[in-house]
Amino acid sequence: MTAAAAYSAGAVARRLGVAVTTLRTWHQRYGMGPSLHEPGHHRRYTEQDIERLEVMQRLIVEGVAPSEAARWALSSASALPALPSPVPSIAPSSPDLVAAARGLHRAAARLDAPAVRQRVAAAVHDLGVVVAWDEVLRPVLAAIGHRHALTGALVEVEHLLSGCVSAVFGAVPRPVPTIPAQILLACADEEQHSLPLEAVGAALAASGVPTRMLGARVPPAALATAVRRTGPAAVLVWSQLSTTGDPGQLEPVLAAPRRPIVVAAAGPGWDAAALPAGVSQPATLTEALVLLTAAIA
């Protein structure tokens, strides 16, 4: 090991932006210390040691308990070189939102369904659907999903959290049935990630705007039939994965006898360059709400 590959505690602390005492605590409590030992010298950190510490630090930011973060970082050393940078993290814009996100993450990790449901409901009630989704719910879901992609674990955590979020969105009071639903929401063909679509529906409902929700995995023929039968002013189709974002499924909607005023393709699964002319692509929940409500104004 060359001198260039060995780092003092002070150098590592500056690199990570933490205090030296924090490094010592992580070493003593969790075994996250330097691994290089040369006779007559203090122990030094290697690049691999620092990579482990960076993983631990990022997981802590996501709301994972330090002991669990250290255990995961130590057990996945072989995967460290493949870690993307930066790792998606829970980083809302205020201390209250940080606390809400971390509390929700920890409750989900414990599989504490009542606590998860309560925290999701509190976020939606206190912050509104849009802020709750953008600043608390989506970041936590993204962090859990990213860890699943790296490790193959946490499927049960993601399912429990998704189910609770869906239940809370479904409980948002809907407008009276006498108001006609002029907005149609559907997932792309074979697309199973419906939570973002449910967030749109809940946010519109909270604003007094009814929607017609078709949900996950809507075949193109079924979508076209629904458009013909209901004549919506706006249609939004969600695609999370590139495998479900076939732009051809939007063509029947555009060709409907009573073409909707707005046809929107939302989600990261769509290729903007391949979308048919006349299809909008909102990048955020707020943009989607503005676009859809403008069609019925």
DRENNUFI-87069 format. One record per atom (N, C-alpha, C, O): residue in one letter; y, z, x. Coordinates in steps of 0.1 Angstrom, whole numbers, padded with zeros to 4 digits, always signed. Atoms other than C-alpha are relative to their C-alpha. Layout:
BEGIN
AYZX/...
This chain:
BEGIN
M-0012+0000+0009/M+0000+0000+0000/M+0012+0000+0009/M+0014+0008+0018/T-0012+0001-0008/T+0033-0010+0015/T+0011+0009-0005/T+0011+0013-0017/A-0011-0009+0004/A+0064+0011+0014/A+0008-0006-0011/A+0014+0001-0019/A-0008+0007+0010/A+0081-0015-0008/A-0006+0003-0014/A+0001+0002-0024/A+0006-0002+0013/A+0056-0007-0036/A-0001+0014-0004/A-0008+0018-0013/A+0001-0014+0003/A+0061+0030-0035/A+0014+0005-0003/A+0024+0002+0003/Y-0013-0004+0005/Y+0089+0048-0054/Y+0001+0015-0001/Y-0009+0021-0005/S-0002-0014+0002/S+0103+0083-0054/S+0002+0003-0015/S+0005-0006-0023/A-0003-0004+0014/A+0107+0103-0086/A+0014-0004-0004/A+0017-0008-0015/G-0014+0003+0003/G+0145+0098-0084/G+0002-0015-0003/G+0009-0018-0012/A-0001+0015+0002/A+0141+0060-0081/A-0006-0004-0014/A+0000-0012-0021/V+0007+0003+0013/V+0117+0059-0111/V+0009+0005-0011/V+0010-0002-0022/A-0009-0005+0010/A+0140+0081-0131/A+0012-0009-0003/A+0015-0011-0015/R-0011+0009+0001/R+0169+0058-0125/R-0004-0013-0007/R+0003-0018-0016/R+0005+0012+0006/R+0148+0028-0134/R-0003+0001-0015/R-0001-0008-0023/L+0004-0002+0014/L+0136+0043-0167/L+0012+0005-0008/L+0011+0005-0020/G-0011-0006+0007/G+0169+0060-0175/G-0003+0013-0006/G+0002+0017-0016/V+0004-0014+0004/V+0154+0095-0178/V+0003+0009+0012/V+0006+0005+0023/A-0002-0010-0011/A+0159+0127-0159/A-0013+0002+0008/A-0024+0000+0003/V+0011-0003-0009/V+0137+0136-0130/V-0009+0011-0006/V-0021+0011-0005/T+0008-0011+0006/T+0127+0168-0149/T-0009-0006-0011/T-0020+0000-0014/T+0008+0007+0010/T+0114+0145-0177/T-0013-0005+0006/T-0024-0004+0001/L+0012+0005-0007/L+0091+0128-0152/L-0009+0011+0004/L-0022+0009+0002/R+0008-0011-0004/R+0079+0161-0140/R-0008+0006-0012/R-0020+0009-0011/T+0007-0005+0012/T+0071+0172-0175/T-0011-0009-0004/T-0022-0004-0008/W+0011+0010+0004/W+0052+0140-0183/W-0012+0001+0010/W-0023-0001+0006/H+0010-0001-0010/H+0033+0145-0151/H-0009+0013-0003/H-0021+0012-0003/Q+0007-0013+0001/Q+0024+0182-0157/Q-0008+0001-0013/Q-0019+0006-0014/R+0006-0001+0013/R+0017+0179-0194/R-0010-0011-0004/R-0021-0009-0010/Y+0008+0012+0005/Y+0002+0144-0198/Y-0007-0008+0011/Y-0014-0018+0008/G+0006+0007-0011/G-0010+0134-0164/G+0006-0014+0004/G-0001-0022+0009/M-0007+0013-0003/M+0015+0106-0161/M+0008+0001+0013/M+0020-0002+0013/G-0007-0002-0013/G+0024+0113-0125/G-0003-0011+0010/G-0009-0021+0007/P+0002+0010-0011/P+0025+0093-0092/P-0014+0001+0005/P-0020+0011+0005/S+0014+0001-0005/S-0008+0081-0079/S-0002-0002+0015/S-0012-0001+0020/L+0000+0003-0015/L+0001+0072-0043/L+0002+0013+0008/L+0013+0019+0006/H-0001-0012-0008/H-0005+0101-0019/H-0003-0004+0015/H-0014-0008+0019/E+0001+0002-0015/E+0001+0097+0019/E+0001+0013+0006/E+0010+0021+0003/P+0000-0013-0007/P-0007+0127+0041/P+0014+0003+0006/P+0020-0006+0013/G-0013-0004-0005/G+0025+0146+0050/G+0012-0005-0008/G+0023-0002-0004/H-0011+0006+0008/H+0046+0129+0023/H-0002+0004-0015/H-0013+0007-0019/H+0000-0003+0015/H+0055+0136-0014/H-0008-0012-0006/H-0008-0023-0001/R+0006+0011+0008/R+0035+0116-0039/R+0010-0010-0004/R+0022-0007-0007/R-0009+0010+0004/R+0050+0083-0048/R-0006-0008-0012/R-0018-0009-0014/Y+0004+0008+0012/Y+0049+0061-0079/Y-0002-0015+0004/Y+0006-0020+0012/T+0002+0014-0002/T+0034+0026-0078/T+0005-0008-0011/T+0010-0002-0021/E-0004+0009+0011/E+0043-0004-0099/E-0008+0003-0013/E-0003+0003-0024/Q+0009-0002+0011/Q+0013+0003-0121/Q+0004+0014-0007/Q+0003+0015-0019/D-0004-0012+0005/D+0024+0039-0125/D+0013-0002-0009/D+0014+0004-0020/I-0012+0003+0007/I+0058+0027-0136/I-0002-0008-0013/I+0004-0005-0024/E+0003+0008+0012/E+0043+0002-0161/E-0006+0009-0010/E-0003+0008-0022/R+0006-0009+0010/R+0023+0030-0177/R+0012+0009-0006/R+0012+0011-0018/L-0011-0008+0005/L+0055+0051-0179/L+0009-0008-0010/L+0014-0002-0020/E-0007+0009+0009/E+0073+0022-0195/E-0006-0001-0014/E+0000-0001-0024/V+0007+0000+0012/V+0046+0019-0221/V+0002+0013-0008/V+0004+0013-0020/M-0001-0013+0006/M+0047+0056-0228/M+0014+0001-0006/M+0016+0006-0018/Q-0014-0001+0004/Q+0085+0055-0231/Q+0003-0008-0013/Q+0009-0004-0022/R-0002+0008+0011/R+0085+0026-0255/R-0007+0005-0013/R-0001+0004-0024/L+0007-0006+0012/L+0059+0042-0278/L+0007+0012-0005/L+0007+0014-0017/I-0008-0012+0005/I+0079+0074-0279/I+0012-0004-0008/I+0015+0002-0018/V-0011+0005+0008/V+0109+0054-0290/V-0004-0005-0014/V+0003-0004-0023/E+0006+0005+0012/E+0087+0039-0317/E-0003+0012-0010/E-0006+0009-0021/G+0003-0011+0008/G+0081+0074-0330/G-0014+0006+0003/G-0018+0016-0005/V+0013-0006-0003/V+0047+0081-0314/V+0002+0013+0008/V+0010+0014+0016/A-0001-0013-0007/A+0041+0117-0302/A-0003-0003+0015/A-0011-0011+0018/P+0001+0002-0014/P+0044+0120-0264/P-0015+0001+0005/P-0019-0007+0013/S+0013-0002-0005/S+0008+0132-0260/S-0009-0013-0004/S-0017-0017+0004/E+0008+0012+0004/E-0006+0102-0280/E+0005-0012+0008/E-0003-0021+0012/A-0006+0011-0008/A+0018+0078-0262/A-0006+0000+0014/A-0010-0011+0020/A+0006-0001-0014/A+0005+0090-0228/A-0015-0004+0000/A-0019-0011+0009/R+0014+0003+0001/R-0031+0088-0239/R-0002-0015-0001/R-0011-0021+0005/W+0002+0015+0002/W-0027+0052-0251/W+0004-0007+0013/W-0003-0017+0017/A-0004+0007-0012/A-0008+0042-0219/A-0010+0001+0011/A-0012-0008+0018/L+0010-0002-0011/L-0034+0057-0196/L-0013-0008-0003/L-0020-0012+0006/S+0012+0006+0004/S-0063+0042-0216/S+0000-0015+0000/S-0010-0021+0000/S-0001+0014+0001/S-0050+0007-0217/S+0006-0006+0013/S+0013-0016+0012/A-0006+0005-0013/A-0041+0002-0180/A-0003-0014+0003/A+0005-0022+0008/S+0004+0014-0003/S-0060-0030-0178/S+0008-0010-0007/S+0009-0022-0003/A-0007+0010+0008/A-0039-0046-0205/A+0015+0000+0003/A+0023-0008-0002/L-0015-0001-0003/L-0005-0036-0190/L+0006-0013+0004/L+0017-0015-0001/P-0007+0012-0005/P+0003-0068-0172/P+0003-0010-0011/P+0012-0018-0010/A-0003+0010+0010/A+0001-0087-0205/A+0010+0005-0011/A+0013-0002-0020/L-0009-0005+0010/L+0025-0065-0224/L+0013-0009+0000/L+0019-0011+0010/P-0013+0007+0001/P+0055-0085-0237/P+0011+0009+0002/P+0010+0021+0001/S-0012-0008-0002/S+0090-0074-0230/S+0011-0007-0007/S+0014-0018-0005/P+0002-0014+0003/P+0106-0059-0248/P-0011+0002-0011/P-0013-0008-0019/V+0009-0003+0011/V+0079-0043-0270/V+0008+0003-0012/V+0018+0011-0011/P-0008-0004+0012/P+0092-0042-0306/P+0000+0015-0002/P-0010+0022-0001/S-0002-0015+0001/S+0105-0007-0312/S+0008+0003-0013/S+0014-0005-0019/I-0008-0005+0011/I+0120+0014-0340/I+0013+0003+0005/I+0015+0013+0012/A-0013-0002-0006/A+0156+0011-0332/A+0011-0002-0011/A+0020-0011-0009/P-0010+0001+0010/P+0177+0016-0363/P+0014+0004+0006/P+0015+0008+0017/S-0014-0001-0005/S+0215+0019-0361/S+0007+0014-0001/S+0018+0015+0003/S-0006-0013+0000/S+0221+0056-0367/S-0010+0011+0002/S-0022+0008+0000/P+0010-0011-0002/P+0205+0090-0359/P-0008+0003-0013/P-0020+0005-0012/D+0007-0003+0012/D+0196+0095-0396/D-0011-0011-0002/D-0022-0007-0007/L+0010+0011+0002/L+0178+0061-0397/L-0011+0002+0010/L-0023-0001+0007/V+0010-0002-0011/V+0160+0069-0364/V-0009+0011-0005/V-0021+0009-0004/A+0008-0011+0005/A+0148+0102-0379/A-0009-0005-0011/A-0021-0001-0012/A+0008+0005+0011/A+0137+0085-0411/A-0012-0009+0005/A-0023-0008+0000/A+0010+0009-0005/A+0118+0058-0392/A-0011+0007+0008/A-0023+0005+0005/R+0010-0007-0008/R+0101+0082-0368/R-0008+0009-0009/R-0021+0010-0007/G+0008-0009+0009/G+0091+0106-0396/G-0010-0008-0008/G-0021-0004-0010/L+0009+0009+0008/L+0076+0077-0416/L-0011-0005+0009/L-0023-0005+0005/H+0010+0005-0009/H+0058+0064-0385/H-0011+0011+0002/H-0023+0009+0002/R+0010-0011-0003/R+0042+0098-0378/R-0008+0004-0012/R-0020+0006-0011/A+0008-0003+0012/A+0032+0104-0414/A-0011-0011-0002/A-0022-0008-0006/A+0010+0010+0002/A+0015+0070-0415/A-0011+0001+0011/A-0023-0001+0007/A+0011-0002-0010/A-0003+0077-0382/A-0009+0011-0003/A-0021+0010+0001/R+0009-0011+0005/R-0017+0109-0398/R-0008-0004-0012/R-0016+0003-0016/L+0006+0005+0013/L-0028+0088-0428/L+0003+0010-0011/L-0005+0013-0020/D-0004-0009+0010/D-0009+0113-0449/D+0007-0008-0011/D+0019-0009-0011/A-0005+0009+0010/A-0005+0091-0480/A+0011+0007-0008/A+0022+0000-0011/P-0011-0006+0008/P+0016+0116-0501/P+0013+0001+0008/P+0024-0002+0003/A-0013-0001-0008/A+0041+0121-0472/A+0005-0014+0002/A+0018-0015+0002/V-0005+0013-0002/V+0043+0084-0466/V+0007-0005-0012/V+0018-0011-0012/R-0006+0005+0012/R+0049+0076-0502/R+0014+0007-0003/R+0023+0001-0007/Q-0013-0008+0002/Q+0076+0104-0504/Q+0011-0005+0009/Q+0022-0007+0005/R-0010+0005-0010/R+0093+0091-0472/R+0005-0014-0004/R+0017-0017-0003/V-0004+0014+0004/V+0093+0055-0484/V+0009+0001-0012/V+0020-0006-0013/A-0009-0001+0012/A+0107+0065-0518/A+0013+0006+0003/A+0023+0002-0003/A-0012-0006-0003/A+0133+0087-0503/A+0010-0010+0007/A+0022-0011+0005/A-0008+0010-0007/A+0145+0059-0480/A+0006-0010-0010/A+0017-0014-0009/V-0005+0010+0010/V+0147+0034-0509/V+0011+0006-0009/V+0021+0000-0012/H-0010-0007+0009/H+0165+0060-0531/H+0013+0002+0007/H+0024+0000+0001/D-0013-0004-0007/D+0190+0071-0505/D+0007-0011+0007/D+0020-0011+0007/L-0006+0011-0008/L+0196+0039-0486/L+0002-0013-0008/L+0010-0022-0004/G+0000+0013+0006/G+0190+0012-0511/G-0011-0009+0006/G-0016-0006+0017/V+0011+0008-0004/V+0163-0014-0509/V+0003-0008+0013/V-0006-0008+0022/V-0003+0009-0012/V+0180-0037-0483/V+0001+0008+0013/V-0006+0005+0022/V-0001-0008-0012/V+0190-0010-0458/V-0014+0007+0003/V-0018+0007+0015/A+0013-0006-0003/A+0157+0008-0462/A-0010-0009+0006/A-0018-0006+0015/W+0010+0010-0005/W+0137-0024-0456/W+0004-0004+0014/W-0004-0004+0023/D-0004+0005-0013/D+0158-0036-0427/D+0000+0010+0011/D-0003+0007+0023/E-0003-0010-0010/E+0164-0003-0409/E-0011+0010+0002/E-0012+0017+0012/V+0011-0011+0000/V+0133+0019-0417/V-0013-0006-0002/V-0022-0005+0007/L+0013+0004+0003/L+0104+0002-0433/L-0005-0012+0008/L-0016-0011+0014/R+0005+0012-0008/R+0102-0032-0416/R-0001+0004+0015/R-0011-0001+0021/P+0003-0004-0015/P+0107-0017-0380/P-0012+0008+0002/P-0019+0006+0012/V+0012-0008-0002/V+0079+0008-0386/V-0012-0009-0002/V-0022-0008+0006/L+0011+0009+0002/L+0056-0019-0400/L-0002-0009+0012/L-0013-0012+0016/A+0001+0009-0012/A+0065-0042-0370/A-0006+0008+0012/A-0014+0002+0019/A+0005-0008-0011/A+0058-0014-0345/A-0015+0002-0001/A-0023+0001+0009/I+0014-0003+0002/I+0024-0006-0360/I-0007-0014+0001/I-0018-0014+0007/G+0006+0013-0001/G+0016-0043-0363/G-0001-0005+0014/G-0011-0011+0018/H+0000+0004-0014/H+0025-0049-0327/H-0011+0008+0008/H-0018+0002+0016/R+0011-0008-0007/R+0002-0020-0315/R-0014-0005-0004/R-0023-0005+0004/H+0013+0006+0004/H-0026-0035-0336/H-0003-0013+0007/H-0014-0015+0011/A+0002+0013-0007/A-0021-0069-0320/A-0004+0003+0014/A-0012-0005+0020/L+0003-0003-0013/L-0024-0053-0286/L-0014+0007+0002/L-0021+0004+0011/T+0012-0008-0001/T-0053-0029-0293/T-0011-0003-0010/T-0023+0001-0007/G+0010+0002+0010/G-0071-0040-0324/G-0001+0012-0009/G-0009+0012-0018/A+0001-0013+0008/A-0066-0005-0338/A+0011+0000-0011/A+0020-0009-0012/L-0011-0004+0010/L-0044+0010-0366/L-0001-0009-0013/L+0009-0009-0020/V+0000+0007+0013/V-0056-0013-0394/V+0001+0009-0012/V+0008+0006-0021/E+0000-0009+0011/E-0061+0017-0416/E+0015+0005-0002/E+0019+0007-0014/V-0013-0005+0001/V-0026+0029-0408/V+0009-0011-0007/V+0017-0008-0015/E-0008+0011+0006/E-0010-0005-0416/E-0003-0002-0015/E+0006-0004-0023/H+0003+0002+0014/H-0029-0008-0449/H+0005+0011-0008/H+0011+0009-0019/L-0006-0011+0007/L-0019+0027-0460/L+0015-0001-0002/L+0020+0000-0013/L-0014+0001+0001/L+0017+0022-0452/L+0004-0012-0009/L+0013-0011-0017/S-0003+0012+0009/S+0018-0013-0468/S-0002+0003-0015/S+0006-0001-0023/G+0003-0003+0013/G+0002+0000-0499/G+0011+0010-0006/G+0014+0008-0018/C-0011-0009+0005/C+0028+0028-0502/C+0013-0007-0002/C+0020-0004-0012/V-0013+0008+0001/V+0057+0005-0496/V-0001-0009-0013/V+0009-0010-0020/S+0002+0008+0011/S+0043-0019-0522/S+0002+0008-0013/S+0008+0003-0023/A+0000-0008+0012/A+0039+0009-0547/A+0015+0004-0003/A+0019+0004-0015/V-0014-0004+0002/V+0075+0021-0542/V+0009-0011-0005/V+0017-0010-0014/F-0007+0012+0005/F+0089-0014-0545/F-0003-0003-0014/F+0006-0007-0022/G+0004+0003+0014/G+0070-0019-0577/G+0005+0010-0010/G+0007+0007-0022/A-0005-0010+0009/A+0084+0013-0591/A+0015-0001-0002/A+0021+0007-0010/V-0014+0002+0002/V+0120+0002-0587/V+0002-0005-0014/V-0004-0015-0018/P-0002+0004+0014/P+0133-0001-0623/P+0004-0015-0001/P+0013-0019+0006/R-0003+0015+0003/R+0133-0037-0636/R+0010-0001-0011/R+0011+0008-0020/P-0009+0003+0011/P+0160-0052-0658/P-0007-0001-0013/P-0019-0003-0014/V+0006+0001+0013/V+0154-0052-0695/V-0006-0014-0002/V-0001-0024+0003/P+0007+0013+0001/P+0130-0080-0706/P+0008-0010-0007/P+0004-0022-0007/T-0008+0010+0007/T+0156-0097-0727/T+0008-0009+0009/T+0013-0019+0005/I-0007+0009-0010/I+0173-0110-0695/I-0010-0010+0005/I-0020-0006+0011/P+0010+0010-0005/P+0156-0143-0686/P-0001+0001+0015/P+0009+0002+0022/A+0003+0001-0014/A+0140-0145-0652/A+0002-0014+0005/A-0005-0023+0001/Q-0003+0014-0005/Q+0155-0175-0634/Q-0003-0002+0015/Q+0000-0012+0020/I+0004+0001-0014/I+0142-0167-0599/I-0015+0002+0001/I-0021+0011-0004/L+0015-0001-0002/L+0106-0174-0589/L-0003+0003+0015/L+0002-0004+0024/L+0004-0004-0013/L+0091-0157-0559/L-0015-0002+0003/L-0023+0002-0006/A+0015+0003-0002/A+0058-0168-0543/A-0002+0000+0015/A+0007-0004+0023/C+0005+0002-0014/C+0039-0166-0510/C-0005-0014+0002/C-0010-0020-0008/A+0005+0013-0003/A+0029-0198-0493/A-0015+0000-0002/A-0022+0011-0003/D+0015+0001+0001/D-0007-0211-0497/D-0007+0007+0011/D-0004+0005+0023/E+0008-0008-0009/E-0031-0187-0481/E+0008+0011+0007/E+0002+0018+0016/E-0008-0011-0006/E-0003-0163-0471/E-0002+0013-0007/E+0000+0014-0019/Q+0003-0013+0006/Q-0013-0127-0477/Q+0011+0010+0003/Q+0010+0021-0003/H-0011-0010-0003/H+0018-0109-0463/H+0011-0001-0010/H+0020-0009-0009/S-0009+0001+0011/S+0036-0103-0495/S+0011+0011+0000/S+0020+0010-0008/L-0010-0011+0001/L+0057-0072-0487/L+0014-0005+0002/L+0023+0000-0006/P-0014+0005+0000/P+0088-0091-0476/P+0005-0006-0013/P+0016-0004-0017/L-0003+0006+0013/L+0087-0110-0509/L+0002+0011-0010/L+0011+0010-0019/E-0002-0011+0009/E+0083-0077-0527/E+0013+0007+0002/E+0019+0013-0007/A-0013-0006-0003/A+0113-0064-0509/A+0011-0008-0007/A+0021-0002-0012/V-0010+0009+0006/V+0133-0094-0522/V+0000+0003-0015/V+0011+0005-0021/G+0000-0003+0015/G+0121-0087-0558/G+0006+0014-0003/G+0013+0015-0013/A-0005-0013+0003/A+0129-0050-0556/A+0015+0001+0002/A+0022+0007-0006/A-0014+0000-0003/A+0163-0056-0541/A+0008-0007-0012/A+0018-0002-0016/L-0006+0007+0011/L+0171-0081-0569/L+0000+0009-0013/L+0009+0009-0020/A+0001-0009+0011/A+0158-0057-0595/A+0010+0011+0000/A+0016+0015-0010/A-0010-0011-0001/A+0180-0029-0582/A+0014-0005-0003/A+0023+0003-0007/S-0013+0006+0003/S+0209-0053-0587/S+0001-0005-0014/S+0011-0012-0018/G+0001+0004+0014/G+0199-0060-0623/G-0004-0015-0002/G-0002-0020-0013/V+0004+0014+0001/V+0185-0094-0616/V-0016-0001-0001/V-0023+0003+0008/P+0014+0001+0001/P+0150-0101-0629/P-0006-0012+0008/P+0001-0022+0010/T+0007+0010-0007/T+0124-0122-0611/T-0013-0002-0006/T-0018+0006-0013/R+0014+0002+0004/R+0091-0138-0617/R-0008-0001+0013/R-0006-0010+0021/M+0007-0002-0013/M+0067-0127-0589/M-0014-0006-0002/M-0022-0001-0010/L+0014+0005+0000/L+0036-0148-0582/L-0009+0006+0011/L-0021+0006+0010/G+0008-0007-0010/G+0026-0128-0551/G-0006-0008+0011/G-0001-0019+0014/A+0006+0006-0012/A+0003-0137-0523/A-0009-0012-0003/A-0014-0014-0015/R+0010+0011+0000/R-0017-0169-0516/R+0001-0009-0013/R-0008-0010-0021/V-0002+0009+0012/V-0002-0193-0542/V-0002-0014+0004/V+0005-0019+0012/P+0003+0014-0003/P-0017-0227-0540/P+0011-0009-0004/P+0018-0006-0014/P-0011+0009+0004/P+0008-0256-0541/P-0001-0005-0014/P+0010-0006-0021/A+0001+0005+0014/A-0006-0269-0574/A+0005+0011-0010/A+0011+0008-0020/A-0004-0011+0009/A-0001-0234-0590/A+0015+0002+0001/A+0021+0004-0009/L-0015-0001-0001/L+0034-0232-0576/L+0007-0011-0008/L+0017-0008-0015/A-0006+0011+0007/A+0043-0266-0589/A-0001+0002-0016/A+0008-0001-0023/T+0002-0002+0014/T+0028-0257-0623/T+0010+0011-0006/T+0016+0009-0016/A-0009-0011+0004/A+0048-0225-0625/A+0015-0005-0001/A+0022-0001-0010/V-0013+0005+0000/V+0080-0243-0616/V+0002-0009-0013/V+0013-0008-0019/R-0001+0008+0012/R+0074-0269-0644/R+0000+0008-0012/R+0008+0005-0022/R+0000-0008+0013/R+0066-0243-0670/R+0011+0009-0002/R+0015+0012-0013/T-0011-0010+0002/T+0094-0219-0663/T+0014-0005+0003/T+0024+0001-0001/G-0013+0006-0003/G+0122-0241-0650/G+0010+0010+0007/G+0021+0012+0002/P-0008-0010-0007/P+0136-0215-0625/P+0012-0007+0006/P+0012-0019+0010/A-0012+0005-0007/A+0171-0219-0611/A-0002+0001+0016/A+0004-0007+0023/A+0002-0002-0014/A+0159-0207-0577/A-0015+0003+0003/A-0021+0011-0005/V+0014-0003-0004/V+0125-0206-0559/V+0000+0004+0015/V+0006-0003+0023/L+0002-0004-0014/L+0117-0187-0527/L-0014+0001+0003/L-0022+0008-0004/V+0014+0000-0004/V+0085-0192-0509/V-0001+0006+0014/V+0006+0002+0023/W+0001-0007-0012/W+0075-0168-0481/W-0012-0004+0008/W-0023-0005+0003/S+0011+0003-0010/S+0054-0177-0450/S+0002+0009+0012/S+0013+0008+0019/Q+0000-0009-0012/Q+0047-0151-0423/Q-0006-0007+0012/Q-0001-0005+0023/L+0007+0005-0011/L+0024-0171-0402/L+0001-0016+0001/L+0003-0022-0010/S-0002+0014-0001/S+0027-0206-0388/S-0012-0008-0007/S-0010-0020-0011/T+0012+0006+0006/T-0008-0214-0402/T+0002-0002-0015/T-0005-0010-0021/T-0002+0001+0015/T+0006-0210-0438/T+0013-0007-0003/T+0016-0010-0015/G-0013+0006+0002/G+0040-0227-0433/G-0001-0015+0000/G+0007-0021+0006/D+0001+0014+0001/D+0030-0262-0442/D+0011-0005-0009/D+0011-0001-0021/P-0011+0004+0008/P+0062-0278-0454/P-0004-0009-0012/P+0004-0011-0022/G+0004+0009+0011/G+0043-0303-0476/G-0002+0007-0013/G-0001+0001-0024/Q+0002-0008+0013/Q+0036-0275-0502/Q+0013+0001-0008/Q+0013+0005-0019/L-0013-0001+0007/L+0074-0275-0510/L+0003-0013-0007/L+0012-0013-0016/E-0004+0013+0006/E+0075-0312-0519/E-0002-0001-0015/E+0007-0006-0022/P+0001+0001+0015/P+0061-0308-0555/P+0011+0008-0007/P+0015+0005-0018/V-0011-0007+0006/V+0088-0282-0561/V+0013-0008+0000/V+0020-0008-0010/L-0012+0008+0000/L+0115-0305-0550/L-0001-0012-0009/L+0009-0018-0013/A+0002+0012+0009/A+0100-0333-0571/A-0001+0004-0015/A-0004-0005-0023/A+0001-0004+0014/A+0099-0312-0603/A+0010-0007-0009/A+0021-0009-0005/P-0010+0006+0009/P+0115-0328-0634/P+0013+0007-0001/P+0024+0001-0001/R-0012-0008+0000/R+0139-0299-0635/R+0000+0007+0013/R-0004+0019+0014/R+0000-0006-0014/R+0144-0293-0598/R+0009+0012+0001/R+0020+0012-0004/P-0008-0012-0001/P+0155-0258-0590/P+0013-0003+0008/P+0013-0011+0017/I-0012+0002-0007/I+0191-0255-0578/I-0002+0004+0015/I+0003-0002+0024/V+0003-0005-0013/V+0179-0235-0548/V-0015+0000+0003/V-0023+0006-0005/V+0013-0001-0005/V+0146-0240-0530/V+0001+0006+0014/V+0006-0001+0023/A-0002-0007-0013/A+0143-0215-0501/A-0014+0002+0006/A-0024+0006-0001/A+0012-0003-0008/A+0116-0212-0474/A+0004+0011+0009/A+0012+0010+0019/A-0003-0012-0007/A+0118-0177-0460/A-0012+0005+0009/A-0023+0002+0005/G+0010-0005-0008/G+0099-0161-0432/G-0002-0007+0013/G+0002-0019+0014/P+0002+0007-0013/P+0089-0169-0396/P-0010-0010+0001/P-0012-0017+0011/G+0011+0010-0001/G+0060-0191-0405/G+0005-0015-0001/G-0002-0024+0002/W-0005+0014+0002/W+0082-0221-0413/W+0007-0006+0013/W+0013+0001+0020/D-0007+0007-0011/D+0093-0247-0387/D+0012-0006-0006/D+0011-0016-0015/A-0013+0004+0006/A+0130-0253-0396/A+0001-0016+0002/A+0006-0022-0008/A-0001+0014-0002/A+0128-0288-0381/A-0009-0009-0009/A-0006-0021-0011/A+0010+0007+0009/A+0099-0298-0404/A+0003+0001-0015/A-0004-0005-0023/L-0002-0002+0015/L+0113-0286-0437/L+0007-0012-0006/L+0015-0018+0000/P-0006+0011+0006/P+0122-0312-0462/P+0015+0002-0003/P+0020+0013-0003/A-0014-0001+0003/A+0158-0320-0469/A+0002+0007-0013/A-0005+0005-0023/G-0003-0008+0012/G+0174-0297-0495/G-0007+0013-0001/G-0004+0021-0010/V+0006-0013+0000/V+0153-0267-0485/V+0009+0010+0009/V+0011+0006+0020/S-0008-0010-0008/S+0173-0236-0474/S-0009+0009+0007/S-0021+0011+0003/Q+0009-0010-0007/Q+0160-0211-0449/Q+0008+0012+0004/Q+0014+0013+0014/P-0007-0012-0002/P+0175-0177-0452/P-0007+0008+0011/P-0019+0009+0012/A+0005-0007-0012/A+0171-0156-0420/A-0002+0015-0002/A-0009+0021+0005/T+0001-0015+0003/T+0175-0121-0435/T-0001+0002-0015/T+0000-0007-0023/L+0001-0004+0014/L+0169-0103-0467/L+0014-0002-0007/L+0014-0006-0019/T-0014+0001+0006/T+0207-0102-0474/T+0003-0015-0002/T+0008-0018-0013/E-0003+0015+0002/E+0210-0140-0469/E-0008-0005-0012/E-0003-0013-0020/A+0008+0004+0011/A+0181-0145-0493/A+0006+0004-0013/A+0006-0003-0023/L-0005-0006+0012/L+0197-0123-0519/L+0013-0008-0004/L+0015-0012-0016/V-0012+0008+0003/V+0230-0142-0516/V-0003-0013-0005/V+0003-0018-0015/L+0004+0013+0003/L+0213-0175-0518/L-0005-0001-0014/L-0002-0010-0022/L+0007+0000+0013/L+0192-0167-0548/L+0010+0003-0012/L+0009-0003-0022/T-0009-0004+0011/T+0219-0150-0569/T+0011-0010-0002/T+0016-0011-0013/A-0010+0010+0002/A+0243-0178-0562/A-0005-0011-0010/A+0003-0017-0017/A+0006+0010+0009/A+0219-0201-0581/A+0001+0004-0014/A+0000-0005-0023/I+0000-0004+0014/I+0222-0181-0613/I+0013+0005-0004/I+0015+0010-0015/A-0014-0005+0003/A+0259-0172-0611/A+0006-0008-0011/A+0017-0005-0015/
